[in-house]
Amino acid sequence: MKRLVLAITCCASLLFPGAPVWAVGHNDPVRIADLRLLKVSERIQNANASLCDRLAPALGASLESKDQFPAEQHDEFAADVVFGVLLEEGAAAQHGIAEGDGLLAIDGARIRHRPELEGMPLRDSAHAMLAARLDAPLRLTVTRGGQERDVFLQPSKQCRALVEVLLEDKRAARSDGRVIQIGLGLMRRASDDEIAAVFAHELAHSVLRHRDRLAGAGVSKGLGGEFGRDRQLNAEAEIEADRLSVHLLANAGYDPRIAPALWRSALGRELDAGLFRSRIYASPEQRAQMLEREIVDYLAGGAPTWPGHLLAKR
């Protein structure tokens, strides 16, 4: 399940070791990273819902499941799926849901593995079930201390993406079109603005359906993706994601110039990986200049922005 690659190409903490986030103190570094990422991701996902053709309810909360943790910790779980970190202003918290509460059912349907997500954590199936219920109020069956209750809410919509911090001390991030992952090492190193720039790039891949498009074209994401036609198509996808990222940032109220600033920073140069960098990425300075051109050409009027020239490519 550890799917990181060294690239900027992606809140529940993914797998071992340690206690569930909701079971540890509020000063725990993993919980702090989860909450930071949730704040950034919710802001960007919510503000750009109109650009996304795949949506989910905006609960302001992460989900975790037993199968992400060692068996000896399973007795700590109120249910097979539980709520992790929550935003105080989010829909879940505003309706009385707390960290560690179990999620038993959605609109009366018990949480079960969906066939297309077999082998993935059960919380992935819970996210998919939530995303399937967008146009009516939600009824969540929640348990705490052995007591069940129904919570009724009608949250707003956001871009659909499952977001998580990886418990690895690596400065890396990635998206597979469904899950956005950012390494704990990067979370520790980066400012909130830098995390926003990284996340916006990863979400842009999902918005533009790059994984589906590249897979449909038979493009390799492994070593073969560094050469010939595959390299060209992979590089085009990275350019598109870079360009869309500044629009996503602007719509969320960020200064889009934080994206080119990232690539001119010490952190950006570290992420580039120097001589061992992937051949599908432009240099940090080239990326910064391209982002600045996108801002000048398309964001002079400020936000909100509708980047139709990029959305037309999906």
SULJOBEL-V351877 format. One record per residue. PHI is phi in degrees with one decimal (999 if undefined). Layout:
PHI
PHI
This chain:
999
-88.5
-111.5
-72.6
-130.3
-82.9
-168.6
-99.1
-101.1
999
999
-118.0
-76.4
-91.0
59.1
-57.6
-98.7
98.0
-80.3
-53.9
-55.5
-72.0
-96.7
-111.3
-66.9
-71.0
-95.8
-63.2
-62.8
-70.4
-62.6
-60.2
-64.9
-59.4
-69.3
-59.5
-66.9
-62.2
-61.2
-68.3
-65.5
-62.0
-61.0
-76.2
-65.1
-66.7
-69.7
-112.0
-57.1
-67.7
-90.0
-102.2
-96.3
-127.1
-124.8
-149.3
-65.7
-91.8
-89.5
68.0
-152.7
-102.7
-121.2
-134.7
-132.5
-51.6
-71.2
-91.3
-126.8
-60.7
-58.0
-67.1
-98.0
-64.1
-65.3
-77.2
-87.2
-73.5
-161.7
-65.1
-123.8
-131.1
-81.4
-93.7
-71.7
-133.4
-86.3
-56.9
-89.8
-75.3
-61.1
-63.9
-64.6
-65.9
-104.5
87.4
-79.6
-126.2
-56.2
90.7
-63.3
-85.1
-107.1
-93.8
-153.8
-124.6
52.1
85.4
-91.7
-64.1
-72.4
-134.7
-64.3
-80.0
-53.9
-74.5
-117.7
-59.0
91.1
-98.5
-56.2
-61.2
-61.2
-63.5
-67.6
-62.8
-60.9
-64.7
-64.7
-63.6
-65.3
-80.0
-125.4
-108.0
-107.2
-149.0
-56.7
-92.8
-117.1
-102.6
-92.0
-119.1
-126.5
-147.9
59.9
82.3
-104.1
-96.1
-152.8
-98.1
-114.3
-106.1
-154.1
-130.4
-73.0
-71.8
-103.8
-142.5
-58.2
-82.5
-166.5
-89.4
-116.1
-153.0
-94.5
-91.3
-81.6
-133.5
-84.6
-123.3
-96.3
-149.8
-152.1
-163.9
-135.8
-109.7
93.5
-125.2
-117.0
-109.0
-123.7
-129.9
-68.7
-60.4
-61.1
-70.0
-60.4
-69.6
-86.5
-93.4
-76.8
-62.1
-64.5
-67.4
-62.6
-62.3
-64.5
-64.0
-63.4
-60.3
-63.9
-66.2
-64.7
-59.1
-58.4
-68.9
-59.4
-88.5
55.0
-63.0
-61.0
-65.3
-64.5
-69.2
-63.9
-64.0
-90.0
71.3
-83.5
-81.8
-102.8
-94.0
-59.6
-64.1
-71.9
-90.2
-134.0
55.4
-60.8
-62.7
-61.3
-60.8
-69.9
-63.5
-64.4
-61.5
-64.7
-66.4
-64.5
-59.7
-64.8
-58.4
-65.3
-68.3
-58.4
-69.9
-69.8
-61.9
-64.7
-61.1
-63.1
-89.1
87.3
-85.6
-72.7
-60.6
-69.7
-68.0
-70.6
-62.9
-63.3
-58.2
-74.4
-95.4
-88.2
-60.6
-63.8
-60.2
-68.0
-66.8
-64.7
-66.2
70.9
57.0
-64.5
-101.1
-68.5
-63.5
-74.9
-88.2
-105.2
-71.3
-69.1
-54.2
-67.3
-62.1
-65.9
-61.0
-65.6
-63.8
-65.0
-64.4
-63.8
-61.6
-64.6
-66.2
-74.9
-124.4
-120.2
-61.8
-86.7
80.0
-108.9
-73.7
-125.3
-119.5
-81.4
-60.7
-65.3
-97.9
-62.7
-65.4
-82.6
-82.3
